[in-house]
Amino acid sequence: MLKCSTSLWSADLANLAAEMRRVDPFSERFHIDVADGHYVPNLLFFPDQVKALRPHSRLPFEVHLMTTDPMSWIDPFAEAGADIILFCLDSATSPGDVLRAIKKRGKQAGVSLLITEPLELLEPYWEDLDVLTLVGTAMGIKGASMDASVPDKIRRARALISRRGLSTVVEADGGIRRETVPLMAAAGVDFIVPGSLMFKEDPAAMRDWLSSLSA
């Protein structure tokens, strides 16, 4: 069955703790987008906020750094309670160093790839990748449609991971809609990052629907 890394960006931001409790039974982890206003023109989530949310769920926190200097944010978010730390591949001058720094903190490490970035960019880093997040929309844009190239990119990523004998998880983020999730599921994605699909619908019914896609 498809797993959910539920995006808190789409929750009622004035009632985050209550929103987390409502969808917690239907999620495998929470996806927390961090934006510094530079890498993308948004300001989202910060370490003290993540620390305050941590007691409200036992699920893993997956922090996605959409920042210009991911290395500087590893320690603050690790201390705040992150279990998984992702960063945008093109935001780091030395992605390998960032991956190793995340792992040194005892956290799972991952990268996100933009629509325009090919899988070949990951060649030096596969052995350090716990999570590969394939972004299906323009970075930092909420509510956009999934780019048509995403399902094939998922298939190719799954094939590369299998050929290397790795356990890297493939996650799809952006454009998670009723009409796109079946395409992602058929392509072999492990996790989706639902936002409005979880918070604007009945989460129990949504999970029943996801189960039907895997049947």
MDAnalysis code that builds the backbone (N, CA, C; Angstrom):
import MDAnalysis as mda
import numpy as np

u = mda.Universe.empty(645, n_residues=215, atom_resindex=np.repeat(np.arange(215), 3), trajectory=True)
u.add_TopologyAttr("name", ["N", "CA", "C"] * 215)
u.add_TopologyAttr("resid", np.arange(1, 216))
u.add_TopologyAttr("resname", ["MET", "LEU", "LYS", "CYS", "SER", "THR", "SER", "LEU", "TRP", "SER", "ALA", "ASP", "LEU", "ALA", "ASN", "LEU", "ALA", "ALA", "GLU", "MET", "ARG", "ARG", "VAL", "ASP", "PRO", "PHE", "SER", "GLU", "ARG", "PHE", "HIS", "ILE", "ASP", "VAL", "ALA", "ASP", "GLY", "HIS", "TYR", "VAL", "PRO", "ASN", "LEU", "LEU", "PHE", "PHE", "PRO", "ASP", "GLN", "VAL", "LYS", "ALA", "LEU", "ARG", "PRO", "HIS", "SER", "ARG", "LEU", "PRO", "PHE", "GLU", "VAL", "HIS", "LEU", "MET", "THR", "THR", "ASP", "PRO", "MET", "SER", "TRP", "ILE", "ASP", "PRO", "PHE", "ALA", "GLU", "ALA", "GLY", "ALA", "ASP", "ILE", "ILE", "LEU", "PHE", "CYS", "LEU", "ASP", "SER", "ALA", "THR", "SER", "PRO", "GLY", "ASP", "VAL", "LEU", "ARG", "ALA", "ILE", "LYS", "LYS", "ARG", "GLY", "LYS", "GLN", "ALA", "GLY", "VAL", "SER", "LEU", "LEU", "ILE", "THR", "GLU", "PRO", "LEU", "GLU", "LEU", "LEU", "GLU", "PRO", "TYR", "TRP", "GLU", "ASP", "LEU", "ASP", "VAL", "LEU", "THR", "LEU", "VAL", "GLY", "THR", "ALA", "MET", "GLY", "ILE", "LYS", "GLY", "ALA", "SER", "MET", "ASP", "ALA", "SER", "VAL", "PRO", "ASP", "LYS", "ILE", "ARG", "ARG", "ALA", "ARG", "ALA", "LEU", "ILE", "SER", "ARG", "ARG", "GLY", "LEU", "SER", "THR", "VAL", "VAL", "GLU", "ALA", "ASP", "GLY", "GLY", "ILE", "ARG", "ARG", "GLU", "THR", "VAL", "PRO", "LEU", "MET", "ALA", "ALA", "ALA", "GLY", "VAL", "ASP", "PHE", "ILE", "VAL", "PRO", "GLY", "SER", "LEU", "MET", "PHE", "LYS", "GLU", "ASP", "PRO", "ALA", "ALA", "MET", "ARG", "ASP", "TRP", "LEU", "SER", "SER", "LEU", "SER", "ALA"])
u.atoms.positions = np.array([
    [0.836, -1.203, 0.000],
    [0.000, 0.000, 0.000],
    [0.866, 1.247, 0.000],
    [0.423, 2.243, -0.732],
    [1.109, 3.519, -0.721],
    [1.148, 4.091, 0.689],
    [2.274, 4.674, 1.031],
    [2.423, 5.290, 2.346],
    [2.351, 6.808, 2.208],
    [1.986, 7.459, 3.314],
    [1.760, 8.900, 3.295],
    [2.730, 9.632, 4.215],
    [3.471, 10.566, 3.638],
    [4.242, 11.532, 4.407],
    [3.458, 12.835, 4.327],
    [2.555, 13.011, 5.263],
    [1.537, 14.058, 5.161],
    [2.132, 15.444, 5.363],
    [1.846, 16.331, 4.420],
    [2.436, 17.664, 4.411],
    [1.675, 18.624, 5.314],
    [2.362, 19.132, 6.320],
    [1.723, 20.075, 7.240],
    [1.487, 21.445, 6.619],
    [2.080, 21.712, 5.480],
    [1.861, 22.993, 4.808],
    [0.393, 23.183, 4.457],
    [-0.317, 22.073, 4.225],
    [-1.723, 22.157, 3.822],
    [-2.693, 22.069, 4.991],
    [-2.166, 21.924, 6.194],
    [-3.030, 21.892, 7.380],
    [-3.527, 23.296, 7.710],
    [-4.471, 23.361, 8.620],
    [-4.889, 24.643, 9.180],
    [-3.743, 25.116, 10.069],
    [-2.989, 26.093, 9.602],
    [-1.768, 26.489, 10.290],
    [-2.033, 27.145, 11.646],
    [-3.260, 27.548, 11.873],
    [-3.600, 28.120, 13.174],
    [-3.959, 27.039, 14.197],
    [-4.088, 25.789, 13.728],
    [-4.490, 24.695, 14.613],
    [-3.682, 23.438, 14.301],
    [-2.373, 23.589, 14.221],
    [-1.540, 22.497, 13.746],
    [-1.613, 21.258, 14.640],
    [-1.572, 21.430, 15.930],
    [-1.584, 20.271, 16.822],
    [-2.862, 19.447, 16.622],
    [-3.999, 20.121, 16.551],
    [-5.267, 19.423, 16.348],
    [-5.319, 18.763, 14.980],
    [-4.808, 19.439, 13.976],
    [-4.779, 18.888, 12.622],
    [-3.906, 17.632, 12.566],
    [-2.770, 17.667, 13.246],
    [-1.897, 16.494, 13.276],
    [-2.596, 15.306, 13.922],
    [-3.265, 15.538, 15.020],
    [-3.961, 14.447, 15.711],
    [-5.061, 13.857, 14.833],
    [-5.699, 14.699, 14.034],
    [-6.800, 14.235, 13.186],
    [-6.326, 13.290, 12.094],
    [-5.171, 13.555, 11.520],
    [-4.703, 12.732, 10.395],
    [-3.625, 11.720, 10.793],
    [-3.178, 11.793, 12.036],
    [-2.110, 10.908, 12.502],
    [-2.397, 9.428, 12.236],
    [-3.615, 8.920, 12.488],
    [-3.865, 7.494, 12.279],
    [-3.782, 7.057, 10.817],
    [-3.783, 8.020, 9.907],
    [-3.826, 7.707, 8.482],
    [-2.523, 8.096, 7.761],
    [-1.509, 8.375, 8.535],
    [-0.218, 8.814, 8.001],
    [0.889, 7.902, 8.518],
    [1.954, 7.778, 7.734],
    [3.138, 7.061, 8.208],
    [4.179, 8.016, 8.778],
    [4.173, 9.250, 8.297],
    [5.058, 10.269, 8.841],
    [4.525, 11.634, 8.430],
    [5.097, 12.674, 9.011],
    [4.719, 14.045, 8.671],
    [5.851, 14.702, 7.892],
    [5.478, 15.380, 6.820],
    [6.409, 16.085, 5.948],
    [6.346, 17.571, 6.279],
    [7.480, 18.128, 6.649],
    [7.533, 19.516, 7.108],
    [8.441, 20.311, 6.176],
    [7.842, 21.175, 5.373],
    [8.607, 22.000, 4.436],
    [9.205, 23.199, 5.161],
    [10.491, 23.378, 4.975],
    [11.201, 24.518, 5.564],
    [11.648, 25.424, 4.415],
    [11.198, 26.653, 4.426],
    [11.563, 27.601, 3.372],
    [12.118, 28.869, 3.998],
    [13.243, 29.347, 3.452],
    [13.962, 30.479, 4.063],
    [13.711, 31.812, 3.367],
    [12.819, 31.818, 2.366],
    [12.546, 33.062, 1.654],
    [13.587, 33.406, 0.604],
    [14.600, 32.573, 0.461],
    [15.664, 32.814, -0.518],
    [15.667, 31.749, -1.607],
    [15.783, 30.488, -1.196],
    [15.759, 29.413, -2.206],
    [14.416, 29.394, -2.926],
    [13.349, 29.554, -2.170],
    [12.005, 29.750, -2.727],
    [11.403, 30.980, -2.044],
    [10.452, 31.655, -2.687],
    [9.896, 32.888, -2.108],
    [8.820, 32.623, -1.069],
    [9.110, 31.742, -0.136],
    [8.182, 31.419, 0.938],
    [8.932, 31.427, 2.263],
    [8.198, 31.574, 3.330],
    [8.734, 31.390, 4.678],
    [7.884, 30.326, 5.357],
    [8.498, 29.192, 5.658],
    [7.753, 28.071, 6.208],
    [8.534, 27.364, 7.302],
    [7.942, 27.089, 8.381],
    [8.419, 26.252, 9.473],
    [9.860, 26.566, 9.909],
    [10.083, 26.470, 11.194],
    [11.386, 26.807, 11.770],
    [11.627, 25.878, 12.957],
    [12.861, 25.771, 13.428],
    [13.179, 24.753, 14.431],
    [12.338, 24.815, 15.701],
    [12.132, 25.990, 16.280],
    [11.347, 26.068, 17.507],
    [9.907, 25.599, 17.291],
    [9.389, 25.856, 16.108],
    [8.031, 25.418, 15.783],
    [7.976, 23.891, 15.695],
    [8.966, 23.297, 15.045],
    [9.028, 21.840, 14.941],
    [9.176, 21.214, 16.330],
    [9.998, 21.816, 17.170],
    [10.176, 21.327, 18.540],
    [8.850, 21.373, 19.302],
    [8.074, 22.421, 19.089],
    [6.785, 22.555, 19.768],
    [5.770, 21.522, 19.272],
    [5.888, 21.121, 18.007],
    [4.962, 20.145, 17.434],
    [5.338, 18.710, 17.790],
    [6.598, 18.492, 18.112],
    [7.105, 17.135, 18.306],
    [6.292, 16.319, 19.329],
    [5.860, 16.886, 20.458],
    [5.110, 16.075, 21.429],
    [3.729, 15.634, 20.958],
    [3.250, 16.173, 19.847],
    [1.883, 15.907, 19.419],
    [1.753, 14.685, 18.512],
    [2.860, 14.027, 18.214],
    [2.800, 12.817, 17.397],
    [4.041, 11.970, 17.630],
    [3.841, 10.671, 17.565],
    [4.975, 9.748, 17.630],
    [5.481, 9.372, 16.248],
    [4.799, 9.846, 15.210],
    [5.237, 9.537, 13.849],
    [6.555, 10.250, 13.542],
    [7.349, 9.669, 12.629],
    [8.580, 10.358, 12.216],
    [8.278, 11.711, 11.586],
    [9.162, 12.659, 11.828],
    [9.105, 13.977, 11.193],
    [10.130, 13.989, 10.052],
    [9.637, 14.271, 8.865],
    [10.487, 14.388, 7.682],
    [10.594, 15.880, 7.334],
    [11.765, 16.441, 7.561],
    [11.979, 17.870, 7.314],
    [12.610, 18.056, 5.942],
    [11.963, 18.857, 5.110],
    [12.426, 19.113, 3.750],
    [12.992, 20.531, 3.684],
    [14.308, 20.629, 3.594],
    [14.974, 21.928, 3.586],
    [14.959, 22.543, 2.184],
    [14.116, 23.534, 1.999],
    [14.119, 24.320, 0.761],
    [14.835, 25.631, 1.090],
    [16.146, 25.508, 1.271],
    [16.956, 26.617, 1.768],
    [18.233, 26.744, 0.951],
    [18.869, 27.886, 1.068],
    [20.103, 28.112, 0.303],
    [21.332, 27.511, 0.969],
    [21.252, 27.204, 2.231],
    [22.414, 26.670, 2.957],
    [21.962, 25.509, 3.837],
    [21.707, 24.336, 3.229],
    [21.141, 23.234, 4.013],
    [22.034, 22.784, 5.166],
    [23.335, 22.874, 4.998],
    [24.240, 22.396, 6.041],
    [23.986, 23.107, 7.375],
    [23.678, 24.399, 7.312],
    [23.515, 25.172, 8.545],
    [22.223, 24.837, 9.290],
    [21.302, 24.127, 8.633],
    [20.022, 23.815, 9.264],
    [19.948, 22.397, 9.809],
    [20.963, 21.588, 9.565],
    [20.919, 20.193, 10.012],
    [20.831, 20.105, 11.531],
    [21.759, 20.744, 12.231],
    [21.783, 20.646, 13.691],
    [20.519, 21.214, 14.338],
    [20.050, 22.406, 13.932],
    [18.842, 22.936, 14.570],
    [17.619, 22.032, 14.421],
    [17.447, 21.433, 13.232],
    [16.271, 20.588, 13.044],
    [16.458, 19.199, 13.635],
    [17.686, 18.713, 13.661],
    [17.944, 17.443, 14.356],
    [17.614, 17.591, 15.836],
    [18.026, 18.703, 16.417],
    [17.742, 18.945, 17.831],
    [16.257, 19.194, 18.093],
    [15.561, 19.696, 17.085],
    [14.131, 19.983, 17.239],
    [13.269, 18.737, 17.155],
    [13.840, 17.633, 16.659],
    [13.068, 16.393, 16.603],
    [12.885, 15.786, 15.244],
    [13.610, 16.267, 14.227],
    [13.520, 15.658, 12.900],
    [14.079, 14.244, 12.927],
    [13.431, 13.344, 12.204],
    [13.921, 11.972, 12.050],
    [14.560, 11.759, 10.682],
    [14.058, 12.492, 9.706],
    [14.543, 12.429, 8.330],
    [14.788, 13.859, 7.879],
    [15.923, 14.105, 7.242],
    [16.208, 15.447, 6.731],
    [16.521, 15.341, 5.246],
    [15.737, 16.041, 4.453],
    [15.917, 16.114, 3.014],
    [16.391, 17.512, 2.643],
    [17.151, 17.604, 1.563],
    [17.520, 18.920, 1.053],
    [17.474, 18.892, -0.463],
    [17.382, 20.068, -1.048],
    [17.326, 20.193, -2.503],
    [18.736, 20.020, -3.064],
    [18.886, 19.084, -3.993],
    [20.219, 18.748, -4.491],
    [20.973, 19.975, -4.988],
    [20.273, 20.850, -5.701],
    [20.960, 21.997, -6.299],
    [21.257, 23.110, -5.304],
    [20.830, 22.929, -4.044],
    [21.080, 23.972, -3.041],
    [22.421, 23.791, -2.338],
    [23.092, 22.666, -2.591],
    [24.342, 22.357, -1.896],
    [25.509, 22.311, -2.877],
    [26.603, 22.950, -2.515],
    [27.802, 22.884, -3.370],
    [28.467, 21.515, -3.257],
    [28.284, 20.835, -2.127],
    [28.829, 19.490, -1.919],
    [27.757, 18.608, -1.292],
    [26.853, 18.071, -2.116],
    [25.749, 17.268, -1.573],
    [26.214, 16.091, -0.726],
    [27.317, 15.482, -1.105],
    [27.816, 14.343, -0.339],
    [28.143, 14.724, 1.094],
    [28.714, 15.898, 1.279],
    [29.040, 16.365, 2.635],
    [27.772, 16.583, 3.454],
    [26.727, 17.104, 2.812],
    [25.472, 17.347, 3.520],
    [24.834, 16.018, 3.923],
    [24.823, 15.055, 3.014],
    [24.262, 13.744, 3.325],
    [24.993, 13.100, 4.496],
    [26.299, 13.172, 4.467],
    [27.084, 12.553, 5.546],
    [26.877, 13.279, 6.882],
    [26.695, 14.593, 6.819],
    [26.450, 15.357, 8.049],
    [25.108, 14.979, 8.664],
    [24.118, 14.748, 7.819],
    [22.803, 14.326, 8.323],
    [22.919, 12.960, 8.990],
    [23.619, 12.050, 8.329],
    [23.762, 10.699, 8.873],
    [24.587, 10.699, 10.153],
    [25.547, 11.602, 10.233],
    [26.363, 11.700, 11.446],
    [25.503, 12.059, 12.649],
    [24.407, 12.764, 12.413],
    [23.471, 13.102, 13.495],
    [22.501, 11.958, 13.792],
    [22.678, 10.836, 13.107],
    [21.814, 9.684, 13.344],
    [20.459, 9.786, 12.673],
    [20.352, 10.632, 11.656],
    [19.084, 10.829, 10.964],
    [19.128, 10.183, 9.581],
    [17.964, 9.834, 9.057],
    [17.896, 9.409, 7.668],
    [18.119, 10.620, 6.772],
    [18.766, 10.383, 5.640],
    [19.144, 11.489, 4.748],
    [18.539, 11.294, 3.368],
    [18.181, 12.407, 2.760],
    [17.630, 12.324, 1.412],
    [17.783, 13.625, 0.656],
    [17.523, 13.542, -0.644],
    [17.547, 14.724, -1.493],
    [16.246, 14.808, -2.275],
    [15.931, 16.000, -2.707],
    [14.823, 16.193, -3.637],
    [15.382, 16.663, -4.966],
    [14.776, 16.149, -6.030],
    [15.171, 16.527, -7.391],
    [14.068, 17.346, -8.036],
    [14.448, 18.449, -8.650],
    [13.506, 19.263, -9.405],
    [13.054, 18.523, -10.666],
    [11.957, 18.970, -11.247],
    [11.456, 18.370, -12.486],
    [12.548, 18.329, -13.549],
    [13.344, 19.392, -13.628],
    [14.347, 19.524, -14.686],
    [15.653, 18.793, -14.395],
    [15.797, 18.229, -13.190],
    [17.054, 17.580, -12.822],
    [16.998, 16.086, -13.115],
    [17.932, 15.566, -13.897],
    [17.919, 14.141, -14.236],
    [18.438, 13.273, -13.101],
    [18.041, 12.019, -13.115],
    [18.485, 11.063, -12.103],
    [19.993, 10.848, -12.143],
    [20.590, 11.111, -13.284],
    [22.034, 10.903, -13.414],
    [22.841, 11.758, -12.437],
    [22.254, 12.859, -11.975],
    [22.951, 13.709, -11.008],
    [23.209, 12.985, -9.682],
    [22.484, 11.897, -9.450],
    [22.598, 11.180, -8.180],
    [23.694, 10.131, -8.173],
    [24.353, 9.925, -9.290],
    [25.340, 8.845, -9.396],
    [26.345, 8.801, -8.235],
    [26.891, 9.933, -7.786],
    [27.883, 9.843, -6.686],
    [27.270, 9.605, -5.301],
    [25.923, 9.652, -5.188],
    [25.324, 9.749, -3.859],
    [24.401, 8.597, -3.470],
    [24.164, 7.670, -4.356],
    [23.156, 6.641, -4.100],
    [23.373, 5.913, -2.775],
    [24.600, 5.589, -2.449],
    [24.865, 4.789, -1.252],
    [24.482, 5.519, 0.037],
    [24.388, 6.833, -0.018],
    [24.041, 7.615, 1.178],
    [22.583, 8.048, 1.200],
    [21.808, 7.650, 0.201],
    [20.423, 8.115, 0.087],
    [19.448, 7.145, 0.743],
    [18.807, 7.593, 1.802],
    [17.711, 6.824, 2.390],
    [16.392, 7.147, 1.687],
    [16.252, 8.389, 1.256],
    [15.011, 8.852, 0.620],
    [15.355, 9.679, -0.613],
    [14.666, 9.386, -1.713],
    [14.736, 10.225, -2.908],
    [13.352, 10.819, -3.134],
    [13.257, 12.128, -3.048],
    [11.990, 12.821, -3.264],
    [11.993, 13.436, -4.659],
    [11.051, 13.007, -5.476],
    [10.915, 13.539, -6.827],
    [9.821, 14.599, -6.805],
    [10.232, 15.827, -7.054],
    [9.299, 16.956, -7.006],
    [8.582, 17.051, -8.345],
    [7.242, 17.059, -8.292],
    [6.455, 17.003, -9.513],
    [5.885, 18.323, -9.974],
    [6.196, 19.405, -9.250],
    [5.729, 20.736, -9.616],
    [6.899, 21.711, -9.432],
    [6.685, 22.949, -9.841],
    [7.700, 23.968, -9.566],
    [7.897, 24.074, -8.060],
    [9.138, 24.177, -7.615],
    [9.455, 24.180, -6.186],
    [8.803, 25.365, -5.471],
    [8.154, 25.057, -4.350],
    [7.567, 26.102, -3.525],
    [6.224, 26.596, -4.006],
    [5.659, 25.957, -5.044],
    [4.356, 26.361, -5.573],
    [3.295, 25.393, -5.079],
    [2.331, 25.903, -4.354],
    [1.285, 25.075, -3.769],
    [0.095, 24.976, -4.720],
    [-0.441, 23.749, -4.882],
    [-1.655, 23.576, -5.671],
    [-1.448, 23.418, -7.160],
    [-0.191, 23.295, -7.609],
    [0.077, 23.145, -9.046],
    [-0.158, 21.697, -9.483],
    [-0.299, 21.492, -10.784],
    [-0.524, 20.161, -11.338],
    [0.794, 19.419, -11.505],
    [0.737, 18.104, -11.423],
    [1.926, 17.274, -11.581],
    [2.429, 17.312, -13.016],
    [3.732, 17.462, -13.171],
    [4.331, 17.397, -14.494],
    [4.196, 15.977, -15.048],
    [3.933, 15.878, -16.342],
    [3.672, 14.578, -16.969],
    [4.879, 13.649, -16.962],
    [6.060, 14.195, -16.702],
    [7.272, 13.371, -16.727],
    [7.477, 12.554, -15.449],
    [6.706, 12.840, -14.409],
    [6.982, 12.261, -13.086],
    [6.833, 10.736, -13.038],
    [5.749, 10.137, -13.559],
    [5.640, 8.676, -13.455],
    [6.822, 7.933, -14.081],
    [7.274, 8.380, -15.237],
    [8.421, 7.707, -15.854],
    [9.687, 7.885, -15.026],
    [9.836, 9.039, -14.407],
    [10.998, 9.281, -13.554],
    [10.962, 8.359, -12.332],
    [9.769, 8.119, -11.801],
    [9.620, 7.180, -10.691],
    [10.045, 5.789, -11.133],
    [9.582, 5.357, -12.301],
    [9.939, 4.026, -12.808],
    [11.446, 3.885, -12.967],
    [12.071, 4.893, -13.529],
    [13.518, 4.816, -13.756],
    [14.275, 4.820, -12.433],
    [13.799, 5.593, -11.469],
    [14.438, 5.601, -10.163],
    [14.317, 4.238, -9.486],
    [13.119, 3.632, -9.553],
    [12.921, 2.312, -8.957],
    [13.857, 1.289, -9.602],
    [14.013, 1.368, -10.925],
    [14.883, 0.427, -11.638],
    [16.342, 0.609, -11.215],
    [16.777, 1.848, -11.078],
    [18.155, 2.121, -10.647],
    [18.412, 1.598, -9.239],
    [17.468, 1.825, -8.362],
    [17.606, 1.380, -6.969],
    [17.655, -0.149, -6.895],
    [16.764, -0.796, -7.651],
    [16.734, -2.254, -7.671],
    [18.024, -2.823, -8.232],
    [18.516, -2.232, -9.302],
    [19.749, -2.716, -9.946],
    [20.940, -2.605, -8.999],
    [20.939, -1.615, -8.156],
    [22.042, -1.415, -7.211],
    [21.842, -2.186, -5.907],
    [20.684, -2.804, -5.743],
    [20.417, -3.553, -4.530],
    [20.263, -2.688, -3.300],
    [19.738, -1.469, -3.490],
    [19.588, -0.524, -2.390],
    [18.171, -0.553, -1.830],
    [17.991, 0.082, -0.692],
    [16.673, 0.163, -0.061],
    [16.137, 1.598, -0.053],
    [16.679, 2.438, -0.908],
    [16.254, 3.845, -0.981],
    [14.759, 3.939, -1.254],
    [14.087, 4.760, -0.470],
    [12.652, 4.987, -0.626],
    [12.428, 6.076, -1.675],
    [11.471, 5.844, -2.575],
    [11.112, 6.844, -3.581],
    [9.812, 7.517, -3.159],
    [9.870, 8.834, -3.098],
    [8.742, 9.641, -2.627],
    [8.375, 10.659, -3.708],
    [7.087, 10.891, -3.883],
    [6.610, 11.890, -4.838],
    [5.978, 13.051, -4.077],
    [6.399, 14.265, -4.416],
    [5.946, 15.459, -3.711],
    [5.538, 16.501, -4.739],
    [4.297, 16.965, -4.648],
    [3.813, 17.988, -5.575],
    [2.842, 17.398, -6.585],
    [1.705, 18.046, -6.733],
    [0.709, 17.566, -7.688],
    [0.035, 16.277, -7.246],
    [-0.084, 16.070, -5.929],
    [-0.705, 14.850, -5.398],
    [-2.219, 15.024, -5.440],
    [-2.836, 14.456, -6.465],
    [-4.265, 14.632, -6.701],
    [-4.917, 13.274, -6.986],
    [-6.215, 13.234, -6.921],
    [-6.945, 11.992, -7.210],
    [-6.581, 11.435, -8.585],
    [-6.366, 12.321, -9.555],
    [-6.090, 11.847, -10.911],
    [-4.624, 11.492, -11.131],
    [-3.723, 11.959, -10.259],
    [-2.299, 11.693, -10.469],
    [-1.763, 10.555, -9.605],
    [-2.342, 10.348, -8.431],
    [-1.825, 9.316, -7.529],
    [-1.870, 7.922, -8.164],
    [-2.935, 7.536, -8.899],
    [-2.895, 6.211, -9.533],
    [-1.720, 6.047, -10.499],
    [-1.338, 7.113, -11.184],
    [-0.193, 7.047, -12.098],
    [1.103, 6.827, -11.322],
    [1.219, 7.498, -10.189],
    [2.408, 7.341, -9.348],
    [2.461, 5.942, -8.743],
    [1.298, 5.451, -8.307],
    [1.240, 4.110, -7.725],
    [1.636, 3.057, -8.748],
    [1.135, 3.192, -9.961],
    [1.463, 2.230, -11.015],
    [2.943, 2.262, -11.362],
    [3.578, 3.431, -11.179],
    [5.001, 3.579, -11.484],
    [5.891, 3.003, -10.390],
    [5.316, 2.716, -9.207],
    [6.082, 2.080, -8.147],
    [6.555, 2.992, -7.036],
    [5.923, 4.145, -6.863],
    [6.338, 5.056, -5.797],
    [6.048, 4.432, -4.432],
    [6.892, 4.707, -3.446],
    [6.705, 4.174, -2.097],
    [5.851, 5.102, -1.234],
    [6.187, 6.381, -1.265],
    [5.504, 7.393, -0.457],
    [4.970, 8.491, -1.361],
    [3.813, 9.019, -1.000],
    [3.354, 10.273, -1.575],
    [3.323, 11.293, -0.440],
    [3.332, 12.575, -0.833],
    [3.278, 13.666, 0.149],
    [1.939, 14.385, -0.042],
    [0.864, 13.835, 0.553],
    [-0.441, 14.462, 0.380],
    [-0.598, 15.690, 1.260],
    [-1.232, 16.703, 0.711],
    [-1.538, 17.906, 1.466],
    [-3.041, 18.056, 1.566],
    [-3.630, 18.745, 0.586],
    [-5.080, 18.930, 0.589],
    [-5.804, 17.602, 0.471],
    [-5.190, 16.621, -0.179],
    [-5.817, 15.310, -0.311],
    [-6.076, 14.677, 1.053],
    [-5.239, 15.012, 2.026],
    [-5.416, 14.491, 3.377],
    [-6.261, 15.434, 4.233],
    [-5.949, 16.732, 4.175],
    [-6.581, 17.665, 5.102],
    [-7.939, 18.187, 4.635],
    [-8.182, 18.188, 3.330],
    [-9.449, 18.718, 2.823],
    [-10.473, 17.623, 2.550],
    [-10.040, 16.359, 2.634],
    [-10.952, 15.240, 2.454],
    [-11.045, 14.464, 3.762],
    [-11.913, 13.479, 3.788],
    [-11.989, 12.574, 4.936],
    [-10.748, 11.683, 4.883],
    [-9.833, 11.798, 5.839],
    [-8.587, 11.048, 5.748],
    [-8.779, 9.536, 5.774],
    [-9.788, 9.049, 6.488],
    [-10.044, 7.603, 6.525],
    [-10.492, 7.109, 5.149],
    [-11.380, 7.846, 4.512],
    [-11.840, 7.468, 3.173],
    [-10.703, 7.555, 2.167],
    [-9.852, 8.556, 2.338],
    [-8.722, 8.697, 1.432],
    [-7.793, 7.491, 1.538],
    [-7.521, 7.021, 2.762],
    [-6.662, 5.861, 2.927],
    [-7.299, 4.594, 2.374],
    [-8.616, 4.470, 2.500],
    [-9.309, 3.330, 1.882],
    [-9.116, 3.352, 0.374],
    [-9.187, 4.539, -0.194],
    [-8.971, 4.677, -1.634],
    [-7.540, 4.305, -2.025],
    [-6.564, 4.740, -1.242],
    [-5.183, 4.366, -1.525],
    [-4.988, 2.857, -1.469],
    [-5.646, 2.216, -0.510],
    [-5.544, 0.760, -0.405],
    [-6.107, 0.070, -1.650],
    [-7.158, 0.652, -2.208],
    [-7.747, 0.051, -3.399],
    [-6.816, 0.135, -4.600],
    [-5.933, 1.133, -4.610],
    [-4.980, 1.265, -5.718],
    [-3.917, 0.190, -5.665],
    [-3.668, -0.340, -4.479],
    [-2.626, -1.348, -4.295],
    [-3.173, -2.763, -4.378],
    [-4.503, -2.863, -4.482],
    [-5.124, -4.198, -4.469],
    [-4.836, -4.960, -5.752],
])
